[in-house]
Amino acid sequence: METWKPKLSPTRNGLDGPTAAALEGIFRQCLNLVASPPQSVGDSDLIGFACPPIAELKPAIGSATAPADHAMLMKNLYGLRRDRCDIFPAGIFADPAWDILIDLYQAKLEFRRISVSDACIAACVPPTTALRHIGKLDQMGLLKRVQDQHDARRVYLELTTEAESMMTGWSTKALSRFLPVVI
């Protein structure tokens, strides 16, 4: 069987002369900027830039209008919790209910659905332990089970409105504590 190869123009990189020349010019301009950055930047040098000052960004970060910040926090928090397992002996840390809530909140912010089996995996504990915690969270009214419309064998988990509000409140507080450190 013959391997498919794209047909390229006679130049070695597949670009025509004018395009290659324009890209090379842009590349050389970038190299010149890196090689000799301006000594100081005055206000006149920044005309035309649409970057708001950091003071204007602070209210948006961690507010209900910035779900991407909450999603980023949850992703990093979950990652840090998993990183502990790389450093400390196994079995020291286990908080499956919190891991499930983090996973469900992050999924909500990213418009993803989490099945029961996905939540068990996110909890990083044996499935029976994770199912027990899912049951407790369900009894407490923090999550709900939603049947898959296309596959009767699959059940999705979602945060209740109350739990989502609680997670947003916690995330907002966490972001406000971390924000001064980041900026």
TITORRO-474173 format. One record per residue: x, y, z of N, C-alpha, C in turn; residue number from 1; residue in three letters; chain. Coordinates in Angstrom, 2 decimals. Layout:
// residues N
((X Y Z) (X Y Z) (X Y Z) NUM "ALA" "A")
...
***
This chain:
// residues 183
((0.84 -1.17 0.00) (0.00 0.00 0.00) (0.89 1.24 0.00) 1 "MET" "A")
((0.56 2.19 -0.85) (1.36 3.41 -1.00) (0.92 4.46 0.02) 2 "GLU" "A")
((1.89 5.14 0.61) (1.59 6.18 1.59) (1.22 7.46 0.85) 3 "THR" "A")
((0.14 8.10 1.31) (-0.30 9.34 0.69) (0.60 10.48 1.09) 4 "TRP" "A")
((0.98 11.30 0.13) (1.81 12.48 0.40) (1.14 13.67 -0.27) 5 "LYS" "A")
((1.08 14.81 0.42) (0.47 15.99 -0.20) (1.34 16.51 -1.32) 6 "PRO" "A")
((0.70 17.08 -2.31) (1.44 17.69 -3.42) (1.83 19.11 -3.00) 7 "LYS" "A")
((3.11 19.37 -2.99) (3.61 20.68 -2.62) (4.10 21.41 -3.85) 8 "LEU" "A")
((4.11 22.73 -3.76) (4.65 23.51 -4.86) (6.17 23.29 -4.91) 9 "SER" "A")
((6.81 23.75 -5.95) (8.24 23.50 -6.10) (9.12 23.98 -4.95) 10 "PRO" "A")
((8.65 24.97 -4.16) (9.48 25.41 -3.05) (9.51 24.32 -1.99) 11 "THR" "A")
((10.53 24.31 -1.17) (10.70 23.20 -0.24) (9.67 23.21 0.89) 12 "ARG" "A")
((9.07 24.37 1.22) (8.09 24.42 2.30) (6.65 24.44 1.82) 13 "ASN" "A")
((6.42 24.40 0.54) (5.07 24.34 0.01) (4.41 25.69 -0.16) 14 "GLY" "A")
((5.10 26.80 0.13) (4.51 28.12 -0.02) (5.00 28.75 -1.31) 15 "LEU" "A")
((4.13 29.56 -1.91) (4.57 30.25 -3.13) (5.49 31.41 -2.76) 16 "ASP" "A")
((6.14 32.00 -3.72) (7.13 33.04 -3.49) (6.64 34.22 -2.67) 17 "GLY" "A")
((5.51 34.89 -3.07) (5.06 36.06 -2.32) (4.66 35.72 -0.87) 18 "PRO" "A")
((4.01 34.59 -0.68) (3.59 34.20 0.67) (4.81 33.91 1.54) 19 "THR" "A")
((5.76 33.17 0.99) (6.97 32.85 1.74) (7.74 34.13 2.07) 20 "ALA" "A")
((7.82 35.05 1.13) (8.54 36.31 1.37) (7.84 37.13 2.46) 21 "ALA" "A")
((6.50 37.17 2.43) (5.76 37.94 3.44) (5.97 37.32 4.82) 22 "ALA" "A")
((5.89 36.00 4.93) (6.10 35.34 6.21) (7.52 35.54 6.72) 23 "LEU" "A")
((8.47 35.48 5.81) (9.86 35.70 6.22) (10.05 37.12 6.73) 24 "GLU" "A")
((9.39 38.09 6.09) (9.48 39.48 6.55) (8.89 39.65 7.95) 25 "GLY" "A")
((7.75 39.03 8.19) (7.12 39.10 9.51) (8.03 38.44 10.55) 26 "ILE" "A")
((8.59 37.31 10.21) (9.48 36.59 11.12) (10.68 37.46 11.47) 27 "PHE" "A")
((11.28 38.12 10.48) (12.43 38.97 10.73) (12.06 40.17 11.62) 28 "ARG" "A")
((10.85 40.73 11.42) (10.41 41.83 12.28) (10.28 41.36 13.73) 29 "GLN" "A")
((9.74 40.17 13.92) (9.61 39.62 15.27) (10.98 39.42 15.90) 30 "CYS" "A")
((11.92 38.89 15.14) (13.27 38.70 15.66) (13.91 40.02 16.04) 31 "LEU" "A")
((13.70 41.06 15.23) (14.25 42.38 15.55) (13.64 42.93 16.84) 32 "ASN" "A")
((12.34 42.73 17.05) (11.69 43.21 18.27) (12.25 42.50 19.49) 33 "LEU" "A")
((12.47 41.20 19.38) (13.00 40.43 20.50) (14.45 40.81 20.75) 34 "VAL" "A")
((15.21 41.02 19.69) (16.63 41.32 19.83) (16.86 42.72 20.41) 35 "ALA" "A")
((15.99 43.66 20.09) (16.19 45.03 20.58) (14.86 45.60 21.09) 36 "SER" "A")
((14.44 45.19 22.28) (13.19 45.73 22.83) (13.36 47.20 23.17) 37 "PRO" "A")
((12.28 47.98 23.15) (12.39 49.40 23.50) (12.83 49.55 24.95) 38 "PRO" "A")
((13.61 50.61 25.22) (14.13 50.84 26.57) (13.02 51.23 27.53) 39 "GLN" "A")
((12.07 52.04 27.08) (10.96 52.43 27.92) (9.72 52.56 27.05) 40 "SER" "A")
((8.61 52.37 27.65) (7.35 52.46 26.93) (6.56 53.61 27.50) 41 "VAL" "A")
((6.26 54.56 26.66) (5.44 55.70 27.08) (3.99 55.47 26.71) 42 "GLY" "A")
((3.11 56.35 27.20) (1.69 56.22 26.89) (1.44 56.29 25.39) 43 "ASP" "A")
((2.21 57.09 24.67) (1.99 57.23 23.24) (2.29 55.92 22.50) 44 "SER" "A")
((3.16 55.08 23.07) (3.47 53.80 22.44) (2.32 52.80 22.58) 45 "ASP" "A")
((1.42 53.06 23.54) (0.34 52.12 23.82) (-0.98 52.51 23.16) 46 "LEU" "A")
((-0.99 53.59 22.40) (-2.22 54.01 21.74) (-2.67 52.91 20.78) 47 "ILE" "A")
((-3.92 52.59 20.87) (-4.47 51.56 20.00) (-4.58 50.20 20.67) 48 "GLY" "A")
((-3.96 50.01 21.83) (-4.07 48.75 22.54) (-5.37 48.76 23.35) 49 "PHE" "A")
((-6.08 47.66 23.33) (-7.39 47.59 23.99) (-7.32 46.81 25.29) 50 "ALA" "A")
((-6.19 46.82 25.96) (-6.06 46.09 27.21) (-6.50 46.98 28.37) 51 "CYS" "A")
((-7.51 46.54 29.12) (-7.90 47.35 30.28) (-6.87 47.21 31.38) 52 "PRO" "A")
((-6.75 48.20 32.23) (-5.81 48.08 33.35) (-6.21 46.93 34.26) 53 "PRO" "A")
((-5.27 46.41 35.03) (-5.53 45.27 35.91) (-6.64 45.62 36.90) 54 "ILE" "A")
((-6.73 46.84 37.35) (-7.77 47.22 38.31) (-9.16 46.96 37.73) 55 "ALA" "A")
((-9.33 47.13 36.41) (-10.62 46.86 35.79) (-10.89 45.37 35.68) 56 "GLU" "A")
((-9.87 44.55 35.67) (-10.05 43.11 35.54) (-10.44 42.46 36.87) 57 "LEU" "A")
((-10.01 43.01 37.98) (-10.23 42.36 39.27) (-11.70 42.07 39.58) 58 "LYS" "A")
((-12.66 42.99 39.34) (-14.03 42.65 39.67) (-14.58 41.50 38.83) 59 "PRO" "A")
((-14.12 41.34 37.61) (-14.65 40.30 36.74) (-14.16 38.92 37.15) 60 "ALA" "A")
((-12.94 38.83 37.66) (-12.40 37.53 38.03) (-13.05 37.08 39.33) 61 "ILE" "A")
((-13.59 35.87 39.30) (-14.21 35.32 40.49) (-15.66 35.71 40.67) 62 "GLY" "A")
((-16.21 36.50 39.77) (-17.61 36.85 39.88) (-18.44 35.85 39.09) 63 "SER" "A")
((-19.74 35.94 39.27) (-20.63 35.02 38.57) (-20.59 35.25 37.06) 64 "ALA" "A")
((-20.05 36.38 36.61) (-19.99 36.67 35.18) (-18.75 36.09 34.54) 65 "THR" "A")
((-17.89 35.44 35.31) (-16.66 34.89 34.75) (-16.57 33.39 35.05) 66 "ALA" "A")
((-17.44 32.57 34.43) (-17.41 31.14 34.71) (-16.11 30.46 34.28) 67 "PRO" "A")
((-15.41 31.04 33.33) (-14.14 30.43 32.90) (-13.12 30.45 34.03) 68 "ALA" "A")
((-13.16 31.50 34.87) (-12.25 31.57 36.02) (-12.57 30.48 37.03) 69 "ASP" "A")
((-13.86 30.26 37.25) (-14.28 29.21 38.18) (-13.88 27.84 37.63) 70 "HIS" "A")
((-14.07 27.63 36.33) (-13.70 26.34 35.72) (-12.19 26.11 35.82) 71 "ALA" "A")
((-11.41 27.17 35.59) (-9.95 27.05 35.68) (-9.54 26.71 37.11) 72 "MET" "A")
((-10.17 27.35 38.08) (-9.87 27.07 39.48) (-10.17 25.61 39.80) 73 "LEU" "A")
((-11.33 25.12 39.38) (-11.72 23.74 39.68) (-10.76 22.75 39.02) 74 "MET" "A")
((-10.37 23.03 37.79) (-9.44 22.14 37.08) (-8.09 22.10 37.81) 75 "LYS" "A")
((-7.61 23.26 38.20) (-6.32 23.32 38.90) (-6.41 22.72 40.29) 76 "ASN" "A")
((-7.51 22.94 40.97) (-7.69 22.37 42.30) (-7.72 20.85 42.23) 77 "LEU" "A")
((-8.45 20.31 41.27) (-8.50 18.86 41.11) (-7.11 18.32 40.77) 78 "TYR" "A")
((-6.40 19.03 39.89) (-5.04 18.61 39.52) (-4.09 18.62 40.71) 79 "GLY" "A")
((-4.19 19.65 41.54) (-3.35 19.71 42.74) (-3.66 18.57 43.70) 80 "LEU" "A")
((-4.94 18.24 43.81) (-5.32 17.13 44.69) (-4.73 15.82 44.17) 81 "ARG" "A")
((-4.67 15.65 42.86) (-4.07 14.44 42.28) (-2.55 14.47 42.40) 82 "ARG" "A")
((-1.97 15.66 42.35) (-0.51 15.78 42.49) (-0.02 15.33 43.85) 83 "ASP" "A")
((-0.86 15.46 44.86) (-0.46 15.01 46.20) (-0.11 13.52 46.18) 84 "ARG" "A")
((-0.83 12.77 45.35) (-0.60 11.32 45.29) (0.78 10.99 44.73) 85 "CYS" "A")
((1.34 11.92 43.97) (2.68 11.70 43.41) (3.77 11.92 44.47) 86 "ASP" "A")
((3.44 12.65 45.52) (4.44 13.02 46.52) (4.29 12.22 47.81) 87 "ILE" "A")
((3.05 12.09 48.27) (2.79 11.42 49.54) (2.38 9.96 49.31) 88 "PHE" "A")
((2.55 9.12 50.31) (2.13 7.73 50.17) (0.62 7.63 49.91) 89 "PRO" "A")
((0.22 6.60 49.20) (-1.19 6.39 48.86) (-1.99 6.14 50.13) 90 "ALA" "A")
((-3.24 6.58 50.12) (-4.14 6.31 51.22) (-4.19 7.36 52.30) 91 "GLY" "A")
((-3.32 8.37 52.23) (-3.33 9.41 53.26) (-4.51 10.36 53.05) 92 "ILE" "A")
((-4.71 10.77 51.80) (-5.74 11.76 51.50) (-6.88 11.09 50.75) 93 "PHE" "A")
((-8.09 11.29 51.22) (-9.27 10.81 50.51) (-10.45 11.67 50.91) 94 "ALA" "A")
((-11.05 12.32 49.96) (-12.25 13.11 50.18) (-13.10 12.97 48.93) 95 "ASP" "A")
((-13.64 11.77 48.71) (-14.35 11.50 47.46) (-15.55 12.41 47.22) 96 "PRO" "A")
((-16.27 12.80 48.26) (-17.43 13.66 48.06) (-16.99 15.01 47.47) 97 "ALA" "A")
((-15.90 15.56 48.00) (-15.39 16.84 47.50) (-14.89 16.69 46.06) 98 "TRP" "A")
((-14.19 15.61 45.77) (-13.72 15.38 44.40) (-14.88 15.28 43.42) 99 "ASP" "A")
((-15.96 14.62 43.84) (-17.14 14.50 42.98) (-17.78 15.87 42.76) 100 "ILE" "A")
((-17.91 16.66 43.82) (-18.49 18.00 43.68) (-17.64 18.88 42.77) 101 "LEU" "A")
((-16.33 18.81 42.92) (-15.43 19.58 42.05) (-15.62 19.16 40.60) 102 "ILE" "A")
((-15.65 17.85 40.36) (-15.80 17.34 38.99) (-17.14 17.77 38.39) 103 "ASP" "A")
((-18.21 17.68 39.16) (-19.53 18.06 38.65) (-19.63 19.56 38.39) 104 "LEU" "A")
((-19.03 20.36 39.26) (-19.06 21.81 39.07) (-18.25 22.21 37.84) 105 "TYR" "A")
((-17.08 21.64 37.70) (-16.26 21.93 36.52) (-16.99 21.51 35.26) 106 "GLN" "A")
((-17.62 20.35 35.27) (-18.37 19.87 34.10) (-19.51 20.82 33.77) 107 "ALA" "A")
((-20.19 21.31 34.78) (-21.29 22.26 34.56) (-20.78 23.52 33.87) 108 "LYS" "A")
((-19.64 24.02 34.33) (-19.07 25.24 33.76) (-18.56 25.03 32.34) 109 "LEU" "A")
((-18.16 23.80 32.02) (-17.63 23.48 30.69) (-18.68 22.84 29.79) 110 "GLU" "A")
((-19.93 22.82 30.22) (-21.04 22.27 29.45) (-20.82 20.80 29.08) 111 "PHE" "A")
((-20.29 20.04 30.05) (-20.09 18.60 29.87) (-21.03 17.86 30.80) 112 "ARG" "A")
((-21.27 16.60 30.50) (-22.08 15.75 31.36) (-21.18 14.70 32.00) 113 "ARG" "A")
((-21.49 14.36 33.23) (-20.71 13.38 33.98) (-21.61 12.20 34.32) 114 "ILE" "A")
((-21.21 11.03 33.89) (-21.97 9.83 34.22) (-21.57 9.36 35.62) 115 "SER" "A")
((-22.35 8.44 36.16) (-22.04 7.90 37.47) (-20.65 7.27 37.46) 116 "VAL" "A")
((-20.35 6.51 36.40) (-19.03 5.86 36.34) (-17.91 6.89 36.22) 117 "SER" "A")
((-18.14 8.00 35.49) (-17.14 9.08 35.41) (-16.88 9.68 36.79) 118 "ASP" "A")
((-17.95 9.88 37.55) (-17.82 10.45 38.90) (-17.06 9.50 39.82) 119 "ALA" "A")
((-17.28 8.19 39.65) (-16.54 7.21 40.45) (-15.04 7.29 40.15) 120 "CYS" "A")
((-14.71 7.46 38.89) (-13.30 7.58 38.50) (-12.70 8.86 39.08) 121 "ILE" "A")
((-13.46 9.97 39.01) (-12.97 11.25 39.52) (-12.73 11.21 41.02) 122 "ALA" "A")
((-13.47 10.37 41.73) (-13.33 10.30 43.18) (-12.03 9.62 43.61) 123 "ALA" "A")
((-11.42 8.86 42.71) (-10.14 8.19 43.00) (-10.21 7.27 44.22) 124 "CYS" "A")
((-11.33 6.60 44.37) (-11.51 5.61 45.43) (-12.20 4.40 44.78) 125 "VAL" "A")
((-12.27 3.29 45.47) (-12.97 2.14 44.90) (-14.42 2.51 44.52) 126 "PRO" "A")
((-14.95 1.90 43.47) (-16.30 2.25 43.00) (-17.37 2.17 44.09) 127 "PRO" "A")
((-17.29 1.17 44.96) (-18.31 1.05 46.01) (-18.26 2.24 46.96) 128 "THR" "A")
((-17.07 2.71 47.27) (-16.92 3.89 48.13) (-17.48 5.12 47.43) 129 "THR" "A")
((-17.13 5.29 46.15) (-17.63 6.44 45.40) (-19.16 6.40 45.30) 130 "ALA" "A")
((-19.73 5.22 45.05) (-21.19 5.10 44.96) (-21.86 5.44 46.30) 131 "LEU" "A")
((-21.24 5.06 47.38) (-21.77 5.39 48.70) (-21.79 6.92 48.89) 132 "ARG" "A")
((-20.73 7.59 48.48) (-20.68 9.05 48.61) (-21.65 9.73 47.65) 133 "HIS" "A")
((-21.82 9.18 46.46) (-22.81 9.71 45.52) (-24.20 9.61 46.15) 134 "ILE" "A")
((-24.48 8.46 46.77) (-25.76 8.29 47.45) (-25.97 9.31 48.56) 135 "GLY" "A")
((-24.94 9.58 49.35) (-25.03 10.57 50.43) (-25.28 11.97 49.86) 136 "LYS" "A")
((-24.54 12.33 48.81) (-24.72 13.64 48.19) (-26.13 13.78 47.61) 137 "LEU" "A")
((-26.65 12.69 47.06) (-28.01 12.68 46.52) (-29.02 12.87 47.65) 138 "ASP" "A")
((-28.85 12.15 48.76) (-29.75 12.27 49.91) (-29.72 13.67 50.51) 139 "GLN" "A")
((-28.57 14.30 50.46) (-28.43 15.66 51.01) (-28.99 16.72 50.07) 140 "MET" "A")
((-29.38 16.32 48.87) (-29.92 17.26 47.90) (-28.88 18.08 47.18) 141 "GLY" "A")
((-27.64 17.57 47.12) (-26.56 18.30 46.45) (-26.36 17.88 45.00) 142 "LEU" "A")
((-26.83 16.70 44.66) (-26.76 16.27 43.26) (-28.03 15.52 42.92) 143 "LEU" "A")
((-28.26 15.40 41.62) (-29.42 14.66 41.14) (-28.99 13.74 40.01) 144 "LYS" "A")
((-29.72 12.67 39.87) (-29.46 11.68 38.82) (-30.39 11.99 37.65) 145 "ARG" "A")
((-29.83 11.96 36.43) (-30.60 12.23 35.23) (-30.39 11.07 34.27) 146 "VAL" "A")
((-31.48 10.43 33.88) (-31.41 9.27 32.98) (-31.00 9.72 31.57) 147 "GLN" "A")
((-30.10 8.99 30.93) (-29.69 9.26 29.56) (-30.88 8.93 28.65) 148 "ASP" "A")
((-31.26 9.86 27.79) (-32.41 9.65 26.91) (-32.12 8.65 25.79) 149 "GLN" "A")
((-30.85 8.44 25.48) (-30.48 7.56 24.37) (-30.02 6.19 24.83) 150 "HIS" "A")
((-29.64 6.05 26.08) (-29.13 4.79 26.58) (-29.65 4.59 28.01) 151 "ASP" "A")
((-30.59 3.69 28.17) (-31.24 3.47 29.47) (-30.27 2.95 30.53) 152 "ALA" "A")
((-29.12 2.44 30.09) (-28.13 1.92 31.05) (-27.31 3.02 31.70) 153 "ARG" "A")
((-27.32 4.21 31.13) (-26.45 5.28 31.62) (-27.25 6.31 32.42) 154 "ARG" "A")
((-26.66 6.72 33.52) (-27.25 7.77 34.37) (-26.21 8.86 34.55) 155 "VAL" "A")
((-26.63 10.09 34.33) (-25.74 11.24 34.52) (-26.00 11.85 35.89) 156 "TYR" "A")
((-24.99 12.52 36.41) (-25.11 13.25 37.67) (-24.99 14.74 37.37) 157 "LEU" "A")
((-25.79 15.52 38.09) (-25.72 16.97 37.96) (-25.84 17.58 39.35) 158 "GLU" "A")
((-25.23 18.73 39.53) (-25.40 19.47 40.78) (-26.81 20.03 40.82) 159 "LEU" "A")
((-27.39 20.07 42.00) (-28.66 20.77 42.15) (-28.38 22.27 42.10) 160 "THR" "A")
((-29.43 23.05 41.96) (-29.26 24.51 41.94) (-28.61 25.00 43.22) 161 "THR" "A")
((-29.02 24.42 44.35) (-28.45 24.81 45.64) (-26.96 24.47 45.70) 162 "GLU" "A")
((-26.59 23.27 45.26) (-25.18 22.86 45.29) (-24.35 23.71 44.34) 163 "ALA" "A")
((-24.90 24.03 43.18) (-24.17 24.88 42.24) (-23.93 26.25 42.85) 164 "GLU" "A")
((-24.92 26.79 43.54) (-24.77 28.07 44.21) (-23.70 27.99 45.30) 165 "SER" "A")
((-23.68 26.89 46.03) (-22.67 26.71 47.08) (-21.27 26.62 46.48) 166 "MET" "A")
((-21.13 25.87 45.39) (-19.82 25.74 44.74) (-19.37 27.07 44.16) 167 "MET" "A")
((-20.30 27.84 43.59) (-19.95 29.16 43.06) (-19.49 30.08 44.19) 168 "THR" "A")
((-20.20 30.02 45.32) (-19.80 30.82 46.48) (-18.41 30.45 46.97) 169 "GLY" "A")
((-18.15 29.15 47.08) (-16.83 28.71 47.53) (-15.75 29.12 46.52) 170 "TRP" "A")
((-16.05 28.92 45.25) (-15.08 29.26 44.20) (-14.80 30.76 44.19) 171 "SER" "A")
((-15.82 31.56 44.38) (-15.64 33.02 44.43) (-14.73 33.41 45.59) 172 "THR" "A")
((-14.95 32.81 46.75) (-14.09 33.10 47.91) (-12.66 32.65 47.64) 173 "LYS" "A")
((-12.51 31.46 47.05) (-11.17 30.95 46.75) (-10.45 31.86 45.76) 174 "ALA" "A")
((-11.16 32.28 44.71) (-10.54 33.17 43.72) (-10.15 34.50 44.36) 175 "LEU" "A")
((-10.97 35.02 45.25) (-10.63 36.30 45.88) (-9.40 36.17 46.77) 176 "SER" "A")
((-9.19 34.99 47.34) (-7.98 34.78 48.16) (-6.74 34.60 47.30) 177 "ARG" "A")
((-6.89 33.92 46.15) (-5.75 33.65 45.29) (-5.43 34.84 44.38) 178 "PHE" "A")
((-6.41 35.65 44.08) (-6.23 36.74 43.11) (-5.08 37.67 43.46) 179 "LEU" "A")
((-4.97 38.16 44.71) (-3.83 39.05 45.01) (-2.48 38.36 44.81) 180 "PRO" "A")
((-2.42 37.06 45.01) (-1.17 36.33 44.83) (-0.82 36.24 43.36) 181 "VAL" "A")
((-1.82 36.01 42.51) (-1.59 35.83 41.07) (-1.20 37.14 40.42) 182 "VAL" "A")
((-1.86 38.21 40.77) (-1.61 39.51 40.14) (-0.63 40.26 40.97) 183 "ILE" "A")
***
